[in-house]
Amino acid sequence: MLNFTVTLQLIAATSIIMWLILFFFRGQFWRADQRLIETTALLKNLPEIVIIIPARNEERLLRKSVTSLLRQNYKGRMSIIIIDDNSSDNTRRIIQSLCKENKNIQMIKGTKTSSGWTGKLWAMAQGVELAKKIYPNAKYFLFTDSDIFHHTKNVTQLIAKAHTENLALVSLMVKLRCKSMWEVILIPAFIFFFQKLYPFSWVNDEKIPTGAAAGGCMIVNCKDLEKAGGLGIIKGAIIDDCALAVLLKKNNPIWLGLTKSTESLREYHSFFEIAQMVSRTAFVQLKFSIPNVFIAILGMLIIYLMPFICILIGLTNQDTSLFTLGLAGWLMMFLAYIPTLKLYTRPIWEASLLPTSAFLYAVMTIMSACQYILNKEPNWKGRPMKKEKNVPQE
């Protein structure tokens, strides 16, 4: 019993040390404070922008997303290119209808994914090629997903940030839907873990090589993209947004932040729906390595689960030292999660759900590894993901 207790105390102490490292030496990611500052200053010369939207099986959400873009208060020239990425529903008809309603919208009938490319990047590349032909004076591309609702000032604020600070990329982690039970348990945690993996303050520091972006909303300087070699350099990337950020940051600074006002319209009503989203990239992020999976799972166990376990065992065995160590780790975890919960206007007590969230994400990570190892790569919108290892990723 003594050896077991001492082992638990050592693990609890390790958890505290790891939380201290996360608090003070991980770019203070937990603050969730990287935001676009709303500006009333007007740019003298408003740059031309082309919005590129790859759309695959988005008949339900596409019109809402495009309508939000048409209602932007941006005064410069703004055009929209929508790529029907081989949809099997009514997406193409909706795009055709939108084109008839607004002359600034162009449609591309996406071709079959070219060899060596992932589907979304191939669709984006087709949009870029058309934009270069018919909008040669465009200075920025806005790559956005077809399920994003943009608040009316979003484009203006993105352009102001990119233009005034001479940034190659400005990206927003849009606010994901957080209403269903599974969304409440897993979505704020997803944002928290993403910030921990890619501390936004590091991404936004040109002296630090960390590069990351959120693919739902990315303003890219056209010349910087061309200078970097174009999308073809990262054509096989599954985590395409972060690969693009790494590519662009090699030559110019980038910026990644959070927002409360530009939102994702996508709904997740089950664990499986969120697991499908996570499992397609988790094993990729771990570089297709089983040892990395083991280390990641062990780390999540020590950081998120052991404090709570030590509290329970400490109470059961009346072990004050073990209880105190567990409580200290749990309180640090609780406090670290609060800013992300505030971003999602969730009650503070939900910070106590983080150990459960971490356990479920550990399960998703194992699911992801199993799918790839068994050559059953996860499907995304009815299309299998291709395994590409030699792609620049952070």
Secondary structure, 3 states (H helix, E strand, C coil): CHHHHHHHHHHHHHHHHHHHHHHHHCCCHHHCCCECCCCCCCCCCCCCEEEEEEECCCCCCHHHHHHHHHCCCCCCCEEEEEEECCCCCCHHHHHHHHHHHCCCEEEEECCCCCCCCCHHHHHHHHHHHHHHHHCCCCCEEEEECCCEECCCCHHHHHHHHHHHCCCCEEEEEEECCCCCHHHHHHHHHHHHHHHHHCCHHHHCCCCCCCCCCCCCEEEEEHHHHHHCCCHHHHCCCCCHHHHHHHHHHCCCCEEEEEEEEEEECCCCCCHHHHHHHHHHHHHHHCCCCHHHHHHHHHHHHHHHHHHHHHHHHHHHCCCHHHHHHHHHHHHHHHHHHHHHHHHCCCCHHHHHHHHHHHHHHHHHHHHHHHHHHCCCCCEECCEECCCCCCCCCC
